């Protein structure tokens, strides 16, 4: 088994795979009688042959080290994961290597961060590290099979870098 070390989530490191959604920097606009900062248009939603929908996912927390034996991707739409708690979660992604996933990379979000996978990005399954593991998910709702899975010949072990 090969090891994949977990790194902190940053917008720059995650950019090849998707968008980091957070409240970094100053808000784009102050609204609601000056009591709310709006951080505007943080994700590039991208869908074909369908529409955007919001679903709720409830996932069991995982523990580390984690065995990674499968990744998936969605060729017809981006997919955003917005945690409904202030807990970190694990994000695993792989570059595309001629239609199959390359070597995985792993990131731990900070509390208050959400992510949006670009359309067609290879990624691990939803991996909360703490209960309740409840997420709002914005993705494509429409006809056809929008899921491709890839099972690795040899699994990876995902572990903390410290």
C-alpha positions in Angstrom: 0.0 0.0 0.0 1.2 3.5 -0.8 0.7 6.3 1.6 -1.2 9.5 0.9 -0.5 12.3 3.4 -3.3 14.7 4.4 -2.5 18.4 4.0 -4.5 21.5 5.1 -7.0 22.7 2.5 -6.0 25.9 0.6 -7.6 27.5 -2.4 -4.4 27.3 -4.4 -3.7 23.7 -3.7 -7.3 22.7 -4.5 -7.7 24.9 -7.6 -6.9 22.1 -10.1 -9.8 20.1 -8.7 -12.4 22.6 -7.8 -13.4 25.6 -5.7 -12.7 26.2 -2.0 -15.8 27.9 -0.5 -14.9 30.0 2.6 -15.1 33.6 4.0 -11.5 34.5 3.4 -10.8 38.2 2.9 -13.3 41.0 3.0 -16.9 40.3 2.0 -17.9 41.4 -1.5 -20.9 43.3 -0.2 -22.4 44.2 3.2 -26.2 43.5 3.3 -29.1 43.1 5.7 -28.8 46.5 7.3 -25.1 46.2 7.7 -25.2 43.0 9.7 -24.2 40.4 7.1 -21.2 40.1 4.8 -21.9 38.5 1.4 -19.1 36.4 -0.1 -20.5 36.3 -3.6 -20.4 33.6 -6.3 -17.7 31.3 -4.7 -18.3 28.2 -6.9 -18.3 27.6 -10.6 -21.3 25.3 -10.9 -21.3 23.4 -14.3 -24.0 21.1 -15.5 -25.0 19.5 -18.7 -28.4 17.9 -19.6 -30.0 18.7 -16.2 -30.5 21.3 -13.5 -28.9 22.2 -10.2 -30.4 20.5 -7.2 -29.8 20.6 -3.4 -29.8 17.3 -1.5 -28.9 16.4 2.0 -26.3 13.7 2.7 -25.9 12.1 6.1 -22.6 10.1 6.2 -21.0 8.1 9.0 -17.7 9.6 10.3 -14.5 7.8 9.2 -11.3 7.4 11.2 -7.7 7.6 10.2 -5.7 6.1 8.8 -8.2 5.4 6.0 -7.9 2.8 3.3 -8.7 4.3 -0.1 -9.6 1.7 -2.7 -12.1 3.5 -4.9 -12.6 7.0 -6.3 -15.5 8.3 -8.5 -16.3 11.2 -10.8 -19.3 12.9 -12.3 -18.8 13.7 -16.0 -22.1 15.7 -16.3 -21.8 18.1 -13.4 -19.9 19.7 -10.7 -20.6 18.7 -7.1 -20.5 21.0 -4.0 -20.3 19.8 -0.4 -21.4 22.2 2.2 -21.0 20.9 5.8 -23.9 21.7 8.1 -21.7 21.8 11.1 -18.4 23.5 11.9 -16.4 20.2 11.7 -13.5 19.5 9.4 -13.8 16.8 6.7 -11.5 14.9 4.5 -11.3 15.6 0.8 -9.5 13.2 -1.5 -8.9 14.0 -5.2 -6.9 12.6 -8.1 -5.7 14.3 -11.3 -7.0 12.7 -14.5 -4.4 10.6 -16.3 -5.9 9.8 -19.7 -9.3 8.8 -18.4 -8.2 7.1 -15.1 -7.2 8.6 -11.8 -3.6 9.5 -11.1 -2.0 9.5 -7.6 -4.4 10.7 -4.9 -4.0 13.9 -2.9 -5.8 14.4 0.4 -6.8 17.6 2.2 -8.4 18.3 5.6 -10.8 21.3 5.5 -10.9 23.9 8.3 -14.1 24.5 10.1 -16.3 26.7 8.0 -14.9 25.6 4.6 -16.9 23.9 1.9 -15.8 22.6 -1.5 -17.1 22.3 -5.1 -15.5 19.6 -7.3 -15.2 20.6 -11.0 -17.1 18.5 -13.4 -15.2 15.3 -14.1 -12.9 15.5 -11.1 -11.9 12.1 -9.6 -12.6 12.2 -5.9 -13.0 10.0 -2.9 -16.4 9.5 -1.3 -17.8 11.9 1.3 -15.6 11.5 4.4 -16.6 13.3 7.5 -14.2 13.0 10.4 -16.7 13.9 13.1 -20.4 13.3 13.7 -23.0 14.4 12.6 -21.6 14.2 9.0 -24.5 16.2 7.6 -23.9 18.0 4.3 -25.9 20.1 1.8 -24.9 18.9 -1.6 -25.4 21.0 -4.8 -25.2 18.8 -7.9 -26.8 17.8 -11.2 -30.2 16.4 -11.2 -31.2 14.9 -14.6 -31.4 11.9 -16.8 -28.5 9.5 -17.5 -25.7 7.9 -15.5 -23.6 10.7 -14.0 -21.3 8.4 -12.0 -18.0 6.6 -12.9 -16.2 4.6 -10.3 -12.5 3.4 -10.4 -11.2 0.7 -8.1 -7.5 0.8 -7.5 -5.5 -2.4 -8.1 -3.7 -1.7 -4.8 -5.3 0.5 -2.2 -3.8 3.6 -0.7 -3.5 4.4 3.0 -4.5 8.0 3.8 -2.9 9.3 7.0 -2.1 12.6 8.8 1.1 14.4 7.7 2.0 15.1 11.4 
